[in-house]
C-alpha cells in the first residue's frame, strides 16, 4: 500500500506520470516479493533483502531510482514540495521496515535436498536482477536530483535505524500496547454507515433511471446542464 501511494504521489509530481507508476509497479512485484517471502536460512541470504532495501531507498539504475528522480523533480517546484517531502518520508519508512527482514534470525531448512536450496537462492536473486535491468532500461529517467534524494534517504535511514536501536525494548512494548488498546470499532462503524448511505443513494438513482424512462431522464439532465451553463 505504501509503494502504491508513493507511485501515485511520484506520478503527480513527475512530468511523465506513467514512468513513475511503472516503476512503483515493478517495485511491488519484484522487490515486494523478495521482502515478503525471504527466510534467512544462510548468512548469505541476507544480501538479497539488503539489495532490495537499497533499491527501495531509491538507488540509481533501479525502479527505486526512477521514483526518487520523480520525487526530486517535485522538490524543485514550489507548489509540490509538500508532496515530494511526503514521498521522501515514504521511501524512508519502507527502508526501515525492510531492515527487519535483513536482521531476522536464521531459520533451519525444512527440506534437505540441495537443488531445493539452490532454486530458493536463485528465486530470491532473480527479482533483484530484474529490477536492476529495468533501472538500466529507464536510465534516462534517473537524474542528479534523484541521486541526491537517494543519498539523503540513505543517510536518514541509517540515523533513524541507529536511533531506534537505542530505544529500550520495554518502551517499544508499552507504546505497542497503547496503540493496540485504541478501539477502532467506532471509526469503522461510521465509515461503514457512510459507505452504506452512498450505496443506497446510488441504488435509488439507478432505480429512477432504470427502464424505458432512462433515456428521457438523460435528456432532462442534459437540458438542465445546458440551461445552467447559459
Backbone bond lengths (Angstrom), bond angles and torsions (degrees), N, CA, C in turn:
res aa  C-N    CA-C-N  psi(-1)  N-CA   C-N-CA  omega(-1)  CA-C   N-CA-C  phi
1 X - - - 1.461 - - 1.527 111.05 -
2 X 1.324 116.34 -41.45 1.460 119.34 179.01 1.518 111.22 -63.29
3 X 1.336 116.60 -42.28 1.455 120.37 178.33 1.524 111.17 -63.31
4 X 1.323 116.77 -40.61 1.464 120.10 177.90 1.521 110.52 -61.13
5 X 1.337 115.84 -44.14 1.458 119.40 178.98 1.514 112.30 -63.68
6 X 1.344 116.79 -41.32 1.469 119.76 179.03 1.522 110.20 -65.25
7 X 1.337 116.87 -38.50 1.463 119.91 178.24 1.512 112.33 -61.32
8 X 1.340 116.26 -44.55 1.468 120.09 178.42 1.520 110.41 -65.73
9 X 1.328 116.34 -40.68 1.464 120.72 179.40 1.529 110.70 -63.64
10 X 1.345 116.04 -45.08 1.462 119.57 179.72 1.523 111.25 -64.85
11 X 1.330 116.47 -36.64 1.467 119.62 178.38 1.513 111.78 -65.93
12 X 1.348 116.78 -31.22 1.454 119.93 -178.13 1.528 112.51 -74.85
13 X 1.340 117.87 -20.69 1.463 120.43 -179.59 1.526 112.62 -106.94
14 X 1.332 117.89 -7.31 1.465 122.14 -178.42 1.515 109.51 -94.20
15 X 1.326 115.42 147.86 1.467 119.65 179.77 1.518 111.81 -67.92
16 X 1.337 117.54 -25.45 1.469 121.96 176.30 1.522 107.85 -124.19
17 X 1.319 115.43 90.45 1.463 120.29 -174.10 1.507 114.24 -62.31
18 X 1.336 117.36 -29.30 1.465 120.16 -179.04 1.512 112.95 -61.92
19 X 1.320 117.48 -33.29 1.466 121.28 179.10 1.529 110.20 -64.85
20 X 1.323 117.06 -43.90 1.459 121.04 -179.78 1.527 111.20 -66.08
21 X 1.338 116.93 -41.32 1.469 120.33 178.44 1.526 110.48 -62.71
22 X 1.343 116.73 -42.73 1.470 120.00 179.34 1.527 111.16 -64.14
23 X 1.336 117.20 -38.71 1.464 120.39 178.40 1.523 111.20 -64.81
24 X 1.336 116.86 -42.88 1.464 120.37 178.34 1.527 110.96 -63.80
25 X 1.329 116.89 -40.04 1.472 120.26 178.30 1.525 110.91 -63.21
26 X 1.340 116.74 -40.87 1.462 120.03 178.44 1.527 110.72 -63.70
27 X 1.319 117.36 -40.34 1.464 120.38 178.54 1.525 111.31 -64.57
28 X 1.322 116.63 -41.33 1.466 119.89 179.76 1.522 110.74 -62.60
29 X 1.334 116.42 -46.08 1.464 120.56 -175.55 1.521 112.43 -73.55
30 X 1.328 117.63 -39.59 1.458 121.00 -172.34 1.527 112.17 -94.89
31 X 1.324 116.14 -64.35 1.466 119.83 -177.01 1.524 110.70 -68.99
32 X 1.343 117.00 -36.51 1.459 119.63 176.43 1.508 112.05 -59.63
33 X 1.341 116.66 -36.11 1.467 120.10 178.43 1.526 111.23 -66.41
34 X 1.327 116.87 -41.93 1.468 119.95 -179.58 1.529 110.78 -64.41
35 X 1.328 116.26 -47.01 1.466 120.04 -177.97 1.523 110.81 -64.93
36 X 1.327 117.43 -37.64 1.468 120.85 -175.52 1.521 112.87 -77.59
37 X 1.325 117.84 -31.91 1.464 120.72 -170.85 1.519 114.28 -104.22
38 X 1.310 117.67 -7.68 1.469 120.09 -174.71 1.525 111.56 -68.93
39 X 1.318 114.79 131.00 1.459 123.04 166.69 1.529 107.11 -124.63
40 X 1.311 116.44 129.85 1.458 120.97 -175.11 1.523 109.22 -84.63
41 X 1.339 116.07 101.23 1.463 120.88 176.46 1.523 112.02 -96.56
42 X 1.334 116.20 -26.17 1.457 122.41 178.99 1.523 108.85 -134.55
43 X 1.320 118.65 152.21 1.474 119.45 177.23 1.533 112.44 -56.13
44 X 1.328 117.34 -31.98 1.471 120.04 -179.74 1.522 112.42 -67.87
45 X 1.327 117.86 -19.03 1.467 120.32 179.53 1.525 112.26 -69.97
46 X 1.329 117.27 -14.81 1.466 119.31 179.94 1.529 111.83 -71.38
47 X 1.324 117.45 -18.04 1.460 120.18 -176.45 1.520 111.53 -65.77
48 X 1.350 117.57 -33.39 1.470 119.26 -175.13 1.527 112.12 -75.40
49 X 1.328 120.54 -45.83 1.472 117.73 172.51 1.523 112.56 -65.66
50 X 1.354 117.80 -28.31 1.461 119.74 176.67 1.531 110.46 -64.96
51 X 1.334 117.20 -47.72 1.464 120.78 177.13 1.525 111.01 -63.37
52 X 1.333 116.06 -37.40 1.469 119.55 178.49 1.520 110.88 -63.85
53 X 1.334 116.28 -39.32 1.466 120.04 178.35 1.523 110.76 -64.34
54 X 1.334 116.52 -41.86 1.469 120.01 178.63 1.523 110.49 -62.42
55 X 1.330 116.81 -38.79 1.466 120.41 177.88 1.525 110.29 -66.07
56 X 1.333 116.74 -41.01 1.466 119.99 178.44 1.521 111.94 -62.56
57 X 1.315 116.84 -31.74 1.464 120.72 -179.61 1.524 112.14 -74.11
58 X 1.336 116.74 -8.40 1.464 119.93 176.58 1.503 114.61 105.86
59 X 1.335 117.84 31.91 1.460 120.78 -178.37 1.523 110.94 -60.34
60 X 1.340 117.09 139.51 1.468 119.24 176.73 1.535 111.49 -60.02
61 X 1.312 116.09 158.93 1.471 123.17 -177.86 1.524 110.50 56.74
62 X 1.320 115.91 46.99 1.457 121.88 175.75 1.523 108.01 -159.24
63 X 1.346 117.97 163.41 1.476 118.89 175.16 1.522 112.76 -57.74
64 X 1.331 116.62 -32.35 1.460 119.37 175.94 1.517 111.66 -63.28
65 X 1.338 116.45 -35.70 1.446 120.11 176.63 1.516 112.74 -65.09
66 X 1.348 115.75 -34.86 1.471 120.08 176.25 1.526 110.01 -64.17
67 X 1.344 117.14 -43.27 1.459 120.07 177.95 1.533 110.92 -64.72
68 X 1.339 116.41 -41.80 1.462 119.37 179.13 1.525 111.13 -62.06
69 X 1.344 116.38 -39.57 1.463 119.79 178.02 1.522 111.24 -65.91
70 X 1.332 116.30 -38.11 1.465 120.10 178.34 1.522 110.75 -64.81
71 X 1.332 116.12 -43.96 1.463 120.39 178.64 1.525 110.31 -65.39
72 X 1.346 116.83 -39.98 1.462 120.20 178.53 1.515 112.30 -62.52
73 X 1.331 116.30 -34.40 1.466 119.49 176.48 1.519 110.83 -62.62
74 X 1.338 116.56 -35.89 1.458 120.09 178.50 1.521 112.67 -69.29
75 X 1.352 116.60 -29.43 1.464 119.36 179.19 1.526 112.36 -66.76
76 X 1.326 116.22 -22.78 1.458 120.39 -179.23 1.518 112.71 -83.31
77 X 1.336 116.23 -7.65 1.458 121.19 179.94 1.521 108.32 -108.85
78 X 1.315 117.12 126.03 1.463 121.35 -174.46 1.512 114.13 -57.37
79 X 1.344 117.31 -43.44 1.462 120.42 -175.80 1.521 112.99 -73.35
80 X 1.325 117.80 -14.67 1.460 120.88 -174.11 1.527 113.00 -110.71
81 X 1.322 117.30 7.47 1.457 119.88 -175.70 1.525 111.86 -64.43
82 X 1.330 117.13 -37.66 1.470 119.99 -179.27 1.535 110.10 -63.61
83 X 1.330 116.78 -44.17 1.465 120.20 177.89 1.520 111.01 -63.13
84 X 1.318 116.75 -42.01 1.458 120.31 -179.50 1.524 111.57 -64.45
85 X 1.327 116.79 -41.51 1.470 119.98 177.81 1.528 110.40 -63.52
86 X 1.332 116.80 -36.68 1.471 120.21 175.99 1.522 110.38 -62.79
87 X 1.325 116.92 -38.15 1.461 120.11 176.76 1.513 112.68 -64.21
88 X 1.328 116.54 -40.36 1.467 120.80 177.11 1.526 110.56 -61.44
89 X 1.317 116.80 -44.62 1.467 120.52 178.35 1.529 110.88 -63.55
90 X 1.334 116.87 -37.32 1.462 119.99 177.98 1.517 111.92 -63.15
91 X 1.341 117.68 -44.84 1.462 120.89 176.90 1.523 110.83 -61.41
92 X 1.332 116.52 -39.92 1.463 120.78 179.36 1.522 111.15 -62.19
93 X 1.326 117.30 -45.87 1.464 120.84 -179.60 1.523 111.62 -65.77
94 X 1.332 117.08 -37.57 1.464 119.91 176.56 1.525 110.85 -61.76
95 X 1.325 115.91 -43.46 1.456 119.09 178.96 1.519 112.70 -63.39
96 X 1.336 116.74 -43.15 1.461 120.12 179.49 1.522 111.27 -63.77
97 X 1.337 116.31 -38.67 1.457 119.06 177.99 1.517 113.07 -66.55
98 X 1.322 116.70 -32.47 1.462 120.36 -178.42 1.521 112.23 -75.36
99 X 1.332 116.99 -24.86 1.467 120.00 -179.32 1.524 110.87 -61.03
100 X 1.326 116.71 -30.35 1.459 120.56 179.89 1.526 111.42 -59.96
101 X 1.336 115.95 -34.84 1.470 119.80 178.87 1.522 110.49 -67.52
102 X 1.322 116.27 -38.83 1.462 120.05 -179.10 1.525 111.16 -64.47
103 X 1.324 116.72 -35.70 1.471 121.36 -172.82 1.524 113.42 -92.57
104 X 1.319 118.47 2.61 1.461 118.52 -178.23 1.527 111.15 -67.25
105 X 1.323 115.27 156.21 1.461 120.74 -176.63 1.527 110.80 -70.07
106 X 1.329 114.02 158.43 1.461 119.73 177.37 1.527 110.17 -66.63
107 X 1.320 114.99 139.04 1.459 121.90 178.58 1.525 108.80 -113.65
108 X 1.322 118.89 129.66 1.473 119.54 -179.90 1.525 111.13 -66.16
109 X 1.325 114.88 150.52 1.469 120.00 178.72 1.518 109.89 -65.14
110 X 1.317 115.88 138.24 1.461 119.76 174.34 1.519 111.50 -87.74
111 X 1.319 116.24 -15.07 1.463 121.38 -179.76 1.527 108.16 -133.08
112 X 1.313 116.25 129.07 1.448 120.14 -175.63 1.510 115.05 -87.79
113 X 1.330 118.84 -5.91 1.458 121.35 -175.66 1.532 110.23 -69.02
114 X 1.335 117.20 129.92 1.466 121.82 -171.64 1.521 112.26 -64.89
115 X 1.355 117.66 -36.09 1.465 119.03 -178.17 1.525 111.81 -67.96
116 X 1.325 116.76 -31.14 1.458 120.25 175.94 1.524 109.72 -63.04
117 X 1.310 117.18 -42.57 1.460 121.08 179.47 1.527 111.21 -63.91
118 X 1.334 116.37 -41.14 1.456 119.69 -179.41 1.522 110.76 -65.92
119 X 1.333 117.14 -43.65 1.461 120.82 179.82 1.522 110.77 -64.31
120 X 1.334 116.90 -37.01 1.466 120.18 178.43 1.527 110.72 -62.72
121 X 1.329 116.45 -44.65 1.466 120.40 179.72 1.526 110.61 -63.56
122 X 1.334 117.01 -43.74 1.466 120.28 178.14 1.527 111.02 -64.63
123 X 1.334 116.16 -35.23 1.461 119.66 179.29 1.518 112.63 -65.25
124 X 1.336 117.60 -31.56 1.454 120.86 175.69 1.528 111.56 -76.95
125 X 1.324 116.39 -33.39 1.466 119.88 -175.77 1.521 112.55 -77.75
126 X 1.329 117.14 -35.25 1.461 120.30 -172.84 1.526 113.48 -59.05
127 X 1.355 120.97 -47.36 1.469 119.00 178.83 1.524 113.43 -59.56
128 X 1.338 117.16 -34.33 1.464 119.98 178.96 1.521 110.10 -66.02
129 X 1.353 117.00 -44.49 1.459 120.40 179.33 1.528 111.47 -64.57
130 X 1.327 116.13 -39.71 1.470 119.63 178.64 1.524 110.42 -64.17
131 X 1.343 116.73 -40.83 1.468 120.25 178.56 1.524 110.84 -61.35
132 X 1.335 116.62 -42.06 1.469 119.98 177.58 1.526 110.47 -64.63
133 X 1.340 116.43 -39.74 1.463 119.64 177.64 1.520 112.38 -61.61
134 X 1.331 116.21 -41.75 1.469 119.64 176.54 1.526 110.38 -63.27
135 X 1.335 116.30 -39.66 1.460 119.40 178.72 1.521 112.50 -63.35
136 X 1.339 116.56 -39.07 1.461 119.79 177.50 1.526 110.55 -64.74
137 X 1.318 115.61 -38.88 1.467 119.00 178.72 1.521 111.32 -65.01
138 X 1.332 116.75 -36.13 1.461 121.28 -178.25 1.528 111.60 -97.68
139 X 1.339 116.96 26.13 1.465 120.01 -175.95 1.527 112.32 -60.44
140 X 1.330 117.37 -26.27 1.461 119.84 -179.21 1.531 112.08 -68.09
141 X 1.340 116.44 -19.23 1.472 120.48 -179.97 1.520 112.77 -93.63
142 X 1.333 117.28 5.97 1.463 122.11 179.51 1.531 108.09 -102.98
143 X 1.320 116.55 128.20 1.456 121.52 -173.12 1.515 111.19 -120.05
144 X 1.326 115.32 171.24 1.462 121.28 176.04 1.533 110.12 -61.80
145 X 1.324 115.97 -38.30 1.469 119.64 178.13 1.520 110.59 -61.82
146 X 1.339 117.20 -39.19 1.453 120.75 177.62 1.522 112.22 -62.93
147 X 1.332 116.47 -38.78 1.470 120.04 177.81 1.526 110.23 -65.64
148 X 1.318 116.49 -39.83 1.469 120.24 177.34 1.526 110.21 -63.07
149 X 1.342 116.47 -42.48 1.471 120.16 177.22 1.520 110.43 -59.54
150 X 1.328 117.08 -43.38 1.464 121.14 178.85 1.528 111.13 -59.82
151 X 1.319 117.49 -45.51 1.462 120.67 -179.87 1.530 111.20 -64.32
152 X 1.331 116.04 -39.64 1.473 119.49 178.22 1.526 110.53 -63.34
153 X 1.336 116.34 -47.45 1.469 120.31 -179.57 1.521 110.35 -64.02
154 X 1.335 117.54 -38.60 1.464 121.14 179.99 1.527 110.80 -63.69
155 X 1.327 116.87 -46.27 1.466 120.28 179.78 1.527 110.80 -65.18
156 X 1.334 116.69 -44.61 1.466 119.79 178.26 1.524 111.03 -62.61
157 X 1.334 116.40 -36.82 1.456 119.78 178.67 1.525 111.88 -64.60
158 X 1.321 117.04 -44.00 1.462 120.35 178.56 1.524 111.53 -63.80
159 X 1.339 116.58 -43.34 1.470 120.17 178.83 1.527 110.50 -63.38
160 X 1.333 116.74 -43.95 1.472 120.45 -179.65 1.518 111.03 -64.81
161 X 1.332 116.55 -39.13 1.461 120.20 179.98 1.523 110.74 -63.40
162 X 1.328 116.46 -46.32 1.469 119.99 179.27 1.528 110.46 -63.57
163 X 1.330 116.68 -41.14 1.473 119.97 -179.53 1.526 110.94 -65.38
164 X 1.328 117.05 -41.97 1.467 120.06 179.98 1.521 111.85 -66.59
165 X 1.338 116.20 -33.77 1.460 119.25 179.38 1.523 111.90 -67.75
166 X 1.326 116.65 -21.97 1.464 120.67 -179.45 1.532 112.45 -85.01
167 X 1.330 116.68 -12.47 1.467 119.62 179.43 1.530 108.96 -74.58
168 X 1.328 118.78 130.49 1.473 120.72 -179.78 1.530 111.75 -58.79
169 X 1.318 115.11 142.27 1.458 120.82 -179.09 1.535 111.11 -62.46
170 X 1.339 116.97 -33.06 1.459 119.86 179.98 1.524 111.18 -63.31
171 X 1.325 116.39 -39.58 1.470 120.00 179.48 1.521 110.70 -65.18
172 X 1.323 116.53 -40.56 1.468 120.08 179.51 1.522 110.22 -64.13
173 X 1.341 116.94 -41.27 1.459 120.13 179.21 1.521 111.25 -64.98
174 X 1.323 117.51 -39.07 1.465 120.66 177.58 1.524 111.12 -64.61
175 X 1.325 116.54 -41.84 1.467 120.59 178.79 1.528 110.74 -64.36
176 X 1.344 116.11 -41.49 1.464 120.01 178.52 1.521 110.91 -64.57
177 X 1.330 117.11 -38.72 1.462 120.63 178.60 1.526 111.12 -65.00
178 X 1.322 116.89 -39.26 1.463 119.91 178.38 1.516 111.71 -65.69
179 X 1.321 116.09 -40.10 1.468 119.63 178.63 1.527 110.49 -65.95
180 X 1.339 116.25 -41.55 1.467 119.79 178.71 1.522 111.77 -65.75
181 X 1.333 116.44 -25.45 1.464 120.48 -178.40 1.531 111.68 -72.81
182 X 1.340 116.97 -22.38 1.467 120.52 -178.84 1.525 109.52 -64.86
183 X 1.310 115.88 127.03 1.469 121.88 -179.29 1.529 109.29 -89.61
184 X 1.329 116.03 109.51 1.469 120.44 179.66 1.529 112.22 -92.17
185 X 1.329 117.09 3.58 1.461 120.26 -179.09 1.515 113.83 -58.01
186 X 1.364 119.07 -49.59 1.470 119.09 179.08 1.521 113.60 -59.04
187 X 1.325 117.53 -37.09 1.468 120.26 179.00 1.523 110.44 -64.85
188 X 1.336 116.22 -45.03 1.467 119.64 179.14 1.528 111.02 -64.48
189 X 1.333 116.95 -38.32 1.466 119.81 178.38 1.527 110.89 -63.37
190 X 1.324 117.00 -42.55 1.469 120.43 178.47 1.521 110.97 -62.42
191 X 1.343 116.82 -45.52 1.459 120.17 178.70 1.522 111.24 -62.75
192 X 1.333 116.01 -37.95 1.465 119.99 179.68 1.528 110.80 -64.91
193 X 1.324 116.46 -40.38 1.462 119.92 178.96 1.530 111.56 -66.66
194 X 1.341 116.58 -41.04 1.467 119.66 178.39 1.521 110.78 -62.26
195 X 1.325 115.76 -45.11 1.470 119.49 179.30 1.522 110.86 -63.09
196 X 1.337 116.45 -39.52 1.457 119.89 179.42 1.528 111.18 -64.64
197 X 1.352 117.06 -39.82 1.464 120.28 176.76 1.520 111.68 -62.45
198 X 1.332 116.17 -41.30 1.462 119.67 178.02 1.520 111.08 -64.53
199 X 1.324 116.82 -41.53 1.465 120.00 178.59 1.525 111.11 -64.38
200 X 1.334 116.71 -40.85 1.462 120.04 178.26 1.527 111.07 -63.46
201 X 1.355 116.22 -39.75 1.458 119.63 178.93 1.521 110.99 -65.34
202 X 1.326 116.31 -43.32 1.465 119.81 178.62 1.521 110.88 -64.32
203 X 1.343 116.04 -39.95 1.459 120.03 178.81 1.535 110.87 -64.39
204 X 1.328 117.23 -38.70 1.468 120.85 178.56 1.527 111.18 -65.26
205 X 1.351 115.60 -43.67 1.469 118.55 177.82 1.521 111.00 -63.62
206 X 1.335 116.03 -40.23 1.458 119.37 177.36 1.518 112.40 -63.30
207 X 1.354 116.44 -36.29 1.459 119.20 177.86 1.518 112.57 -66.15
208 X 1.345 116.25 -35.69 1.468 119.62 178.57 1.520 111.21 -67.65
209 X 1.333 115.66 -41.29 1.462 120.06 -176.19 1.518 113.47 -84.46
210 X 1.318 116.82 -3.70 1.465 120.06 -175.88 1.530 110.70 -74.24
211 X 1.315 115.60 146.18 1.468 120.63 173.99 1.517 112.78 91.98
212 X 1.351 114.17 -159.56 1.458 119.71 -174.70 1.519 112.04 -69.75
213 X 1.356 117.74 -22.77 1.453 119.71 -178.93 1.522 113.31 -77.58
214 X 1.335 117.51 -3.24 1.458 119.79 -178.07 1.521 111.70 -61.57
215 X 1.331 116.72 -43.46 1.466 120.29 -178.54 1.524 110.49 -63.83
216 X 1.344 116.80 -42.59 1.468 119.82 179.70 1.520 110.90 -63.06
217 X 1.343 116.54 -41.32 1.456 119.53 178.94 1.525 111.12 -65.08
218 X 1.309 117.33 -35.77 1.461 120.10 177.53 1.518 110.73 -63.92
219 X 1.364 116.45 -40.80 1.465 119.85 176.83 1.531 110.46 -61.40
220 X 1.326 115.72 -40.73 1.467 119.83 -179.84 1.527 110.23 -63.12
221 X 1.345 116.96 -45.17 1.465 120.57 -179.61 1.517 110.75 -62.58
222 X 1.338 117.41 -42.31 1.461 121.29 179.74 1.528 110.50 -63.48
223 X 1.350 115.98 -41.10 1.469 119.48 179.28 1.531 111.22 -64.63
224 X 1.317 117.10 -40.69 1.463 120.90 178.06 1.512 111.00 -61.61
225 X 1.362 116.51 -42.94 1.450 119.77 178.30 1.511 112.31 -64.23
226 X 1.351 116.92 -41.05 1.470 120.47 179.15 1.508 110.77 -63.43
227 X 1.345 117.64 -43.60 1.444 121.02 179.52 1.538 110.73 -66.74
228 X 1.330 117.14 -36.90 1.451 119.81 -178.41 1.535 111.40 -68.60
229 X 1.339 115.66 -33.78 1.455 119.52 -179.71 1.518 111.86 -82.73
230 X 1.338 116.84 -5.86 1.459 121.88 171.49 1.500 114.38 76.39
